[in-house]
Amino acid sequence: MITRRFLVCLPAAFACLGAEAAQISAAGADTATTRDAWRTASVVKRLDADGDNLYGTDGYLMFHTGYSGDKHSLRPNVFANASEARPRYVSFSPAGASASLGAASFALIDDPTEPTSDMLSGVAIVAGVPLGAEVPIFKLVFTNPPAKGVRVGVMVNNAVDRNPGALRLTLDGAASVTAAHETAQVARSQACYYFFDVTELSSGDSLTLRVTEDTTDKNKSGEVRIGGLTFDSLP
């Protein structure tokens, strides 16, 4: 965990006081237990922050879900066909993501409107990535965040290829406030969830999610995909 500190200097007293700001830590990964059942409460989720066995209780964004064709559907709108319930305290904007994609070969996940039923997951795409490079994909801006902080989940590996080799979340304006996950090399088209805890948040804090192009992926297209985002208040 890395902490950013500002020094507020008081010239009259020749004193400096340290003031803490946002902190980000890698909270863990769920790569084998939940899989499709992100909204099924009967499946125990040890990384669920608020204890209801659901990922995304505060809100979620799952990209280009429910595709029903036999090949794929590419849209220039990142949020096209998304399943979403956006948290009251965070807004999303692309920071590199330029399209969304649904495909018949992608992983099934719970339909959040009817968790007993599955739907095909989809992805948001950042294209033109140099092989092995890290690039931004989304920006998150917080307004009146929960007092104890937020657990941000990133679903990946639901696509058959071009999944990220690593994820990193960084506080904008303070590059040293950051945390990262190396993503596991598990079977493709199987949803995996990686979590970041963000604490000491203030209104106006802006974070950027970054992804690394996976050089072990056989497809060398220079494209990286993520499947979705979840948000849960820390207790």
Contacts in CASP RR format, 6 or more apart in sequence:
PFRMAT RR
TARGET T0000
AUTHOR 0000-0000-0000
METHOD contacts of the structure
MODEL  1
MITRRFLVCLPAAFACLGAEAAQISAAGADTATTRDAWRTASVVKRLDAD
GDNLYGTDGYLMFHTGYSGDKHSLRPNVFANASEARPRYVSFSPAGASAS
LGAASFALIDDPTEPTSDMLSGVAIVAGVPLGAEVPIFKLVFTNPPAKGV
RVGVMVNNAVDRNPGALRLTLDGAASVTAAHETAQVARSQACYYFFDVTE
LSSGDSLTLRVTEDTTDKNKSGEVRIGGLTFDSLP
1 23 0 8 1.000
1 24 0 8 1.000
1 25 0 8 1.000
1 179 0 8 1.000
2 23 0 8 1.000
2 24 0 8 1.000
2 176 0 8 1.000
2 177 0 8 1.000
2 178 0 8 1.000
2 179 0 8 1.000
3 20 0 8 1.000
3 21 0 8 1.000
3 23 0 8 1.000
3 177 0 8 1.000
4 20 0 8 1.000
4 21 0 8 1.000
4 22 0 8 1.000
4 23 0 8 1.000
4 171 0 8 1.000
4 174 0 8 1.000
4 176 0 8 1.000
4 177 0 8 1.000
5 18 0 8 1.000
5 19 0 8 1.000
5 20 0 8 1.000
5 21 0 8 1.000
6 18 0 8 1.000
6 19 0 8 1.000
6 21 0 8 1.000
7 16 0 8 1.000
7 17 0 8 1.000
7 18 0 8 1.000
8 16 0 8 1.000
8 17 0 8 1.000
8 18 0 8 1.000
8 19 0 8 1.000
9 15 0 8 1.000
9 16 0 8 1.000
10 16 0 8 1.000
10 17 0 8 1.000
20 200 0 8 1.000
21 171 0 8 1.000
21 174 0 8 1.000
21 177 0 8 1.000
21 200 0 8 1.000
21 202 0 8 1.000
21 205 0 8 1.000
22 171 0 8 1.000
22 174 0 8 1.000
22 177 0 8 1.000
22 198 0 8 1.000
22 199 0 8 1.000
22 200 0 8 1.000
22 201 0 8 1.000
22 202 0 8 1.000
22 205 0 8 1.000
22 207 0 8 1.000
23 177 0 8 1.000
23 198 0 8 1.000
23 199 0 8 1.000
23 200 0 8 1.000
24 169 0 8 1.000
24 170 0 8 1.000
24 171 0 8 1.000
24 177 0 8 1.000
24 178 0 8 1.000
24 179 0 8 1.000
24 196 0 8 1.000
24 197 0 8 1.000
24 198 0 8 1.000
24 207 0 8 1.000
25 179 0 8 1.000
25 196 0 8 1.000
25 197 0 8 1.000
25 199 0 8 1.000
26 179 0 8 1.000
26 180 0 8 1.000
26 181 0 8 1.000
26 194 0 8 1.000
26 195 0 8 1.000
26 196 0 8 1.000
27 47 0 8 1.000
27 49 0 8 1.000
27 151 0 8 1.000
27 195 0 8 1.000
27 196 0 8 1.000
27 197 0 8 1.000
28 47 0 8 1.000
28 181 0 8 1.000
28 194 0 8 1.000
28 195 0 8 1.000
29 47 0 8 1.000
29 181 0 8 1.000
29 183 0 8 1.000
29 184 0 8 1.000
29 192 0 8 1.000
29 193 0 8 1.000
29 194 0 8 1.000
29 195 0 8 1.000
30 45 0 8 1.000
30 46 0 8 1.000
30 47 0 8 1.000
30 192 0 8 1.000
30 193 0 8 1.000
30 194 0 8 1.000
30 195 0 8 1.000
31 157 0 8 1.000
31 184 0 8 1.000
31 186 0 8 1.000
31 192 0 8 1.000
31 193 0 8 1.000
32 186 0 8 1.000
33 43 0 8 1.000
33 44 0 8 1.000
33 45 0 8 1.000
33 46 0 8 1.000
34 43 0 8 1.000
34 45 0 8 1.000
34 55 0 8 1.000
34 191 0 8 1.000
34 193 0 8 1.000
35 107 0 8 1.000
35 190 0 8 1.000
35 191 0 8 1.000
36 107 0 8 1.000
36 108 0 8 1.000
36 109 0 8 1.000
36 110 0 8 1.000
36 118 0 8 1.000
36 191 0 8 1.000
37 43 0 8 1.000
37 110 0 8 1.000
38 54 0 8 1.000
38 55 0 8 1.000
38 56 0 8 1.000
38 109 0 8 1.000
38 110 0 8 1.000
38 155 0 8 1.000
38 191 0 8 1.000
38 193 0 8 1.000
38 230 0 8 1.000
39 54 0 8 1.000
39 55 0 8 1.000
39 110 0 8 1.000
39 111 0 8 1.000
39 112 0 8 1.000
39 115 0 8 1.000
40 53 0 8 1.000
40 110 0 8 1.000
40 115 0 8 1.000
40 116 0 8 1.000
41 52 0 8 1.000
41 53 0 8 1.000
41 54 0 8 1.000
41 115 0 8 1.000
42 53 0 8 1.000
43 53 0 8 1.000
44 53 0 8 1.000
45 53 0 8 1.000
45 54 0 8 1.000
45 55 0 8 1.000
47 151 0 8 1.000
47 193 0 8 1.000
47 195 0 8 1.000
48 54 0 8 1.000
48 55 0 8 1.000
48 232 0 8 1.000
49 151 0 8 1.000
49 197 0 8 1.000
49 232 0 8 1.000
49 233 0 8 1.000
49 234 0 8 1.000
49 235 0 8 1.000
50 57 0 8 1.000
50 232 0 8 1.000
50 233 0 8 1.000
50 234 0 8 1.000
50 235 0 8 1.000
51 235 0 8 1.000
55 153 0 8 1.000
55 193 0 8 1.000
55 230 0 8 1.000
55 232 0 8 1.000
56 153 0 8 1.000
56 230 0 8 1.000
56 231 0 8 1.000
56 232 0 8 1.000
57 231 0 8 1.000
57 232 0 8 1.000
57 233 0 8 1.000
58 87 0 8 1.000
58 88 0 8 1.000
58 89 0 8 1.000
58 146 0 8 1.000
58 150 0 8 1.000
58 231 0 8 1.000
58 232 0 8 1.000
58 233 0 8 1.000
59 84 0 8 1.000
59 85 0 8 1.000
59 86 0 8 1.000
59 87 0 8 1.000
59 230 0 8 1.000
59 231 0 8 1.000
60 83 0 8 1.000
60 84 0 8 1.000
60 85 0 8 1.000
60 112 0 8 1.000
60 228 0 8 1.000
60 229 0 8 1.000
60 230 0 8 1.000
60 231 0 8 1.000
61 79 0 8 1.000
61 82 0 8 1.000
61 83 0 8 1.000
61 84 0 8 1.000
61 86 0 8 1.000
61 92 0 8 1.000
61 228 0 8 1.000
61 229 0 8 1.000
62 82 0 8 1.000
62 83 0 8 1.000
62 84 0 8 1.000
62 109 0 8 1.000
62 112 0 8 1.000
62 121 0 8 1.000
62 122 0 8 1.000
62 155 0 8 1.000
62 227 0 8 1.000
62 228 0 8 1.000
63 78 0 8 1.000
63 79 0 8 1.000
63 82 0 8 1.000
63 100 0 8 1.000
63 101 0 8 1.000
63 121 0 8 1.000
63 122 0 8 1.000
63 123 0 8 1.000
63 124 0 8 1.000
63 226 0 8 1.000
63 227 0 8 1.000
63 228 0 8 1.000
64 73 0 8 1.000
64 75 0 8 1.000
64 80 0 8 1.000
64 81 0 8 1.000
64 82 0 8 1.000
64 100 0 8 1.000
64 101 0 8 1.000
64 102 0 8 1.000
64 122 0 8 1.000
64 123 0 8 1.000
64 124 0 8 1.000
65 81 0 8 1.000
65 82 0 8 1.000
65 83 0 8 1.000
65 109 0 8 1.000
65 111 0 8 1.000
65 119 0 8 1.000
65 120 0 8 1.000
65 121 0 8 1.000
65 122 0 8 1.000
66 81 0 8 1.000
66 83 0 8 1.000
66 102 0 8 1.000
66 111 0 8 1.000
66 119 0 8 1.000
66 120 0 8 1.000
66 121 0 8 1.000
66 122 0 8 1.000
67 73 0 8 1.000
67 81 0 8 1.000
67 102 0 8 1.000
67 103 0 8 1.000
67 104 0 8 1.000
67 106 0 8 1.000
67 120 0 8 1.000
67 122 0 8 1.000
68 120 0 8 1.000
69 104 0 8 1.000
70 104 0 8 1.000
71 103 0 8 1.000
71 104 0 8 1.000
72 101 0 8 1.000
72 102 0 8 1.000
72 103 0 8 1.000
72 104 0 8 1.000
73 81 0 8 1.000
73 101 0 8 1.000
73 102 0 8 1.000
73 103 0 8 1.000
74 99 0 8 1.000
74 100 0 8 1.000
74 101 0 8 1.000
74 102 0 8 1.000
75 81 0 8 1.000
75 99 0 8 1.000
75 100 0 8 1.000
75 101 0 8 1.000
76 98 0 8 1.000
76 99 0 8 1.000
77 99 0 8 1.000
77 100 0 8 1.000
78 94 0 8 1.000
78 97 0 8 1.000
78 98 0 8 1.000
78 99 0 8 1.000
78 100 0 8 1.000
78 124 0 8 1.000
78 125 0 8 1.000
79 100 0 8 1.000
80 100 0 8 1.000
81 100 0 8 1.000
81 102 0 8 1.000
82 100 0 8 1.000
83 111 0 8 1.000
83 112 0 8 1.000
83 113 0 8 1.000
83 119 0 8 1.000
85 112 0 8 1.000
86 92 0 8 1.000
87 231 0 8 1.000
88 144 0 8 1.000
89 142 0 8 1.000
89 143 0 8 1.000
89 144 0 8 1.000
89 145 0 8 1.000
89 146 0 8 1.000
89 150 0 8 1.000
90 140 0 8 1.000
90 141 0 8 1.000
90 142 0 8 1.000
90 143 0 8 1.000
90 145 0 8 1.000
90 150 0 8 1.000
90 231 0 8 1.000
91 140 0 8 1.000
91 141 0 8 1.000
91 143 0 8 1.000
92 138 0 8 1.000
92 139 0 8 1.000
92 140 0 8 1.000
92 229 0 8 1.000
93 138 0 8 1.000
93 139 0 8 1.000
93 141 0 8 1.000
94 124 0 8 1.000
94 137 0 8 1.000
94 138 0 8 1.000
94 139 0 8 1.000
95 136 0 8 1.000
95 137 0 8 1.000
95 138 0 8 1.000
95 139 0 8 1.000
95 208 0 8 1.000
95 209 0 8 1.000
96 126 0 8 1.000
96 135 0 8 1.000
96 136 0 8 1.000
96 137 0 8 1.000
96 138 0 8 1.000
97 124 0 8 1.000
97 125 0 8 1.000
97 126 0 8 1.000
97 137 0 8 1.000
97 138 0 8 1.000
98 125 0 8 1.000
98 126 0 8 1.000
98 127 0 8 1.000
99 124 0 8 1.000
99 125 0 8 1.000
99 127 0 8 1.000
100 122 0 8 1.000
100 123 0 8 1.000
100 124 0 8 1.000
100 125 0 8 1.000
101 122 0 8 1.000
101 123 0 8 1.000
101 125 0 8 1.000
101 159 0 8 1.000
101 225 0 8 1.000
102 120 0 8 1.000
102 122 0 8 1.000
102 123 0 8 1.000
103 120 0 8 1.000
103 122 0 8 1.000
103 159 0 8 1.000
103 160 0 8 1.000
104 120 0 8 1.000
105 160 0 8 1.000
105 189 0 8 1.000
106 120 0 8 1.000
106 121 0 8 1.000
106 122 0 8 1.000
106 123 0 8 1.000
106 158 0 8 1.000
106 159 0 8 1.000
106 160 0 8 1.000
106 189 0 8 1.000
107 120 0 8 1.000
107 121 0 8 1.000
107 157 0 8 1.000
107 158 0 8 1.000
107 159 0 8 1.000
107 189 0 8 1.000
107 190 0 8 1.000
107 191 0 8 1.000
108 118 0 8 1.000
108 119 0 8 1.000
108 120 0 8 1.000
108 121 0 8 1.000
109 118 0 8 1.000
109 119 0 8 1.000
109 120 0 8 1.000
109 121 0 8 1.000
109 155 0 8 1.000
109 158 0 8 1.000
109 191 0 8 1.000
110 117 0 8 1.000
110 118 0 8 1.000
110 119 0 8 1.000
111 117 0 8 1.000
111 118 0 8 1.000
111 119 0 8 1.000
121 155 0 8 1.000
121 158 0 8 1.000
121 191 0 8 1.000
121 227 0 8 1.000
121 228 0 8 1.000
122 158 0 8 1.000
122 159 0 8 1.000
122 227 0 8 1.000
123 158 0 8 1.000
123 159 0 8 1.000
123 225 0 8 1.000
123 226 0 8 1.000
123 227 0 8 1.000
123 228 0 8 1.000
124 137 0 8 1.000
124 138 0 8 1.000
124 225 0 8 1.000
124 226 0 8 1.000
124 227 0 8 1.000
124 228 0 8 1.000
125 162 0 8 1.000
125 223 0 8 1.000
125 224 0 8 1.000
125 225 0 8 1.000
126 135 0 8 1.000
126 136 0 8 1.000
126 137 0 8 1.000
126 211 0 8 1.000
126 223 0 8 1.000
126 224 0 8 1.000
127 221 0 8 1.000
127 222 0 8 1.000
127 223 0 8 1.000
128 222 0 8 1.000
128 223 0 8 1.000
129 135 0 8 1.000
129 213 0 8 1.000
129 222 0 8 1.000
129 223 0 8 1.000
129 224 0 8 1.000
130 213 0 8 1.000
130 222 0 8 1.000
131 213 0 8 1.000
131 215 0 8 1.000
131 220 0 8 1.000
131 222 0 8 1.000
132 212 0 8 1.000
132 213 0 8 1.000
132 214 0 8 1.000
132 215 0 8 1.000
133 212 0 8 1.000
133 213 0 8 1.000
134 166 0 8 1.000
134 168 0 8 1.000
134 210 0 8 1.000
134 211 0 8 1.000
134 212 0 8 1.000
134 213 0 8 1.000
135 210 0 8 1.000
135 211 0 8 1.000
135 212 0 8 1.000
135 213 0 8 1.000
135 224 0 8 1.000
136 208 0 8 1.000
136 209 0 8 1.000
136 210 0 8 1.000
137 209 0 8 1.000
137 210 0 8 1.000
137 211 0 8 1.000
137 224 0 8 1.000
137 226 0 8 1.000
138 208 0 8 1.000
138 209 0 8 1.000
138 229 0 8 1.000
139 172 0 8 1.000
139 206 0 8 1.000
139 207 0 8 1.000
139 208 0 8 1.000
139 209 0 8 1.000
140 152 0 8 1.000
140 206 0 8 1.000
140 207 0 8 1.000
140 208 0 8 1.000
140 209 0 8 1.000
141 204 0 8 1.000
141 205 0 8 1.000
141 206 0 8 1.000
141 207 0 8 1.000
142 150 0 8 1.000
142 201 0 8 1.000
142 202 0 8 1.000
142 203 0 8 1.000
142 204 0 8 1.000
142 205 0 8 1.000
142 206 0 8 1.000
142 207 0 8 1.000
143 203 0 8 1.000
143 204 0 8 1.000
144 203 0 8 1.000
145 201 0 8 1.000
145 202 0 8 1.000
145 203 0 8 1.000
145 205 0 8 1.000
146 201 0 8 1.000
146 233 0 8 1.000
146 234 0 8 1.000
148 199 0 8 1.000
148 233 0 8 1.000
148 234 0 8 1.000
148 235 0 8 1.000
149 197 0 8 1.000
149 198 0 8 1.000
149 199 0 8 1.000
149 200 0 8 1.000
149 201 0 8 1.000
149 233 0 8 1.000
149 234 0 8 1.000
150 197 0 8 1.000
150 198 0 8 1.000
150 201 0 8 1.000
150 231 0 8 1.000
150 232 0 8 1.000
150 233 0 8 1.000
150 234 0 8 1.000
151 195 0 8 1.000
151 196 0 8 1.000
151 197 0 8 1.000
151 198 0 8 1.000
151 231 0 8 1.000
151 232 0 8 1.000
151 233 0 8 1.000
151 234 0 8 1.000
152 169 0 8 1.000
152 195 0 8 1.000
152 196 0 8 1.000
152 197 0 8 1.000
152 198 0 8 1.000
152 207 0 8 1.000
152 229 0 8 1.000
152 230 0 8 1.000
152 231 0 8 1.000
153 193 0 8 1.000
153 194 0 8 1.000
153 195 0 8 1.000
153 196 0 8 1.000
153 229 0 8 1.000
153 230 0 8 1.000
153 231 0 8 1.000
154 167 0 8 1.000
154 193 0 8 1.000
154 194 0 8 1.000
154 195 0 8 1.000
154 196 0 8 1.000
154 209 0 8 1.000
154 226 0 8 1.000
154 227 0 8 1.000
154 228 0 8 1.000
154 229 0 8 1.000
155 191 0 8 1.000
155 192 0 8 1.000
155 193 0 8 1.000
155 226 0 8 1.000
155 227 0 8 1.000
155 228 0 8 1.000
155 229 0 8 1.000
155 230 0 8 1.000
156 163 0 8 1.000
156 164 0 8 1.000
156 167 0 8 1.000
156 183 0 8 1.000
156 191 0 8 1.000
156 192 0 8 1.000
156 194 0 8 1.000
156 225 0 8 1.000
156 226 0 8 1.000
156 227 0 8 1.000
157 163 0 8 1.000
157 183 0 8 1.000
157 184 0 8 1.000
157 186 0 8 1.000
157 188 0 8 1.000
157 189 0 8 1.000
157 190 0 8 1.000
157 191 0 8 1.000
157 192 0 8 1.000
158 189 0 8 1.000
158 190 0 8 1.000
158 191 0 8 1.000
158 192 0 8 1.000
158 227 0 8 1.000
159 188 0 8 1.000
159 189 0 8 1.000
159 225 0 8 1.000
159 227 0 8 1.000
160 188 0 8 1.000
160 189 0 8 1.000
161 188 0 8 1.000
161 217 0 8 1.000
161 218 0 8 1.000
161 219 0 8 1.000
162 214 0 8 1.000
162 217 0 8 1.000
162 219 0 8 1.000
162 221 0 8 1.000
162 222 0 8 1.000
162 223 0 8 1.000
162 224 0 8 1.000
162 225 0 8 1.000
163 183 0 8 1.000
163 188 0 8 1.000
163 214 0 8 1.000
163 217 0 8 1.000
163 224 0 8 1.000
163 225 0 8 1.000
164 183 0 8 1.000
164 211 0 8 1.000
164 212 0 8 1.000
164 213 0 8 1.000
164 214 0 8 1.000
164 224 0 8 1.000
164 225 0 8 1.000
164 226 0 8 1.000
165 182 0 8 1.000
165 183 0 8 1.000
165 211 0 8 1.000
165 212 0 8 1.000
165 213 0 8 1.000
165 214 0 8 1.000
165 216 0 8 1.000
166 180 0 8 1.000
166 181 0 8 1.000
166 182 0 8 1.000
166 183 0 8 1.000
166 211 0 8 1.000
166 212 0 8 1.000
167 180 0 8 1.000
167 181 0 8 1.000
167 183 0 8 1.000
167 194 0 8 1.000
167 209 0 8 1.000
167 210 0 8 1.000
167 211 0 8 1.000
167 212 0 8 1.000
167 226 0 8 1.000
168 178 0 8 1.000
168 179 0 8 1.000
168 180 0 8 1.000
168 181 0 8 1.000
168 209 0 8 1.000
168 210 0 8 1.000
168 211 0 8 1.000
168 212 0 8 1.000
169 178 0 8 1.000
169 179 0 8 1.000
169 180 0 8 1.000
169 196 0 8 1.000
169 198 0 8 1.000
169 207 0 8 1.000
169 208 0 8 1.000
169 209 0 8 1.000
169 210 0 8 1.000
170 177 0 8 1.000
170 178 0 8 1.000
170 207 0 8 1.000
170 208 0 8 1.000
170 210 0 8 1.000
171 177 0 8 1.000
171 178 0 8 1.000
171 205 0 8 1.000
171 206 0 8 1.000
171 207 0 8 1.000
172 206 0 8 1.000
172 207 0 8 1.000
172 208 0 8 1.000
179 196 0 8 1.000
181 194 0 8 1.000
181 196 0 8 1.000
183 192 0 8 1.000
183 194 0 8 1.000
183 214 0 8 1.000
184 192 0 8 1.000
185 216 0 8 1.000
186 192 0 8 1.000
191 227 0 8 1.000
193 230 0 8 1.000
197 234 0 8 1.000
198 207 0 8 1.000
199 234 0 8 1.000
209 226 0 8 1.000
209 229 0 8 1.000
211 224 0 8 1.000
211 226 0 8 1.000
212 224 0 8 1.000
213 222 0 8 1.000
213 223 0 8 1.000
213 224 0 8 1.000
214 224 0 8 1.000
END
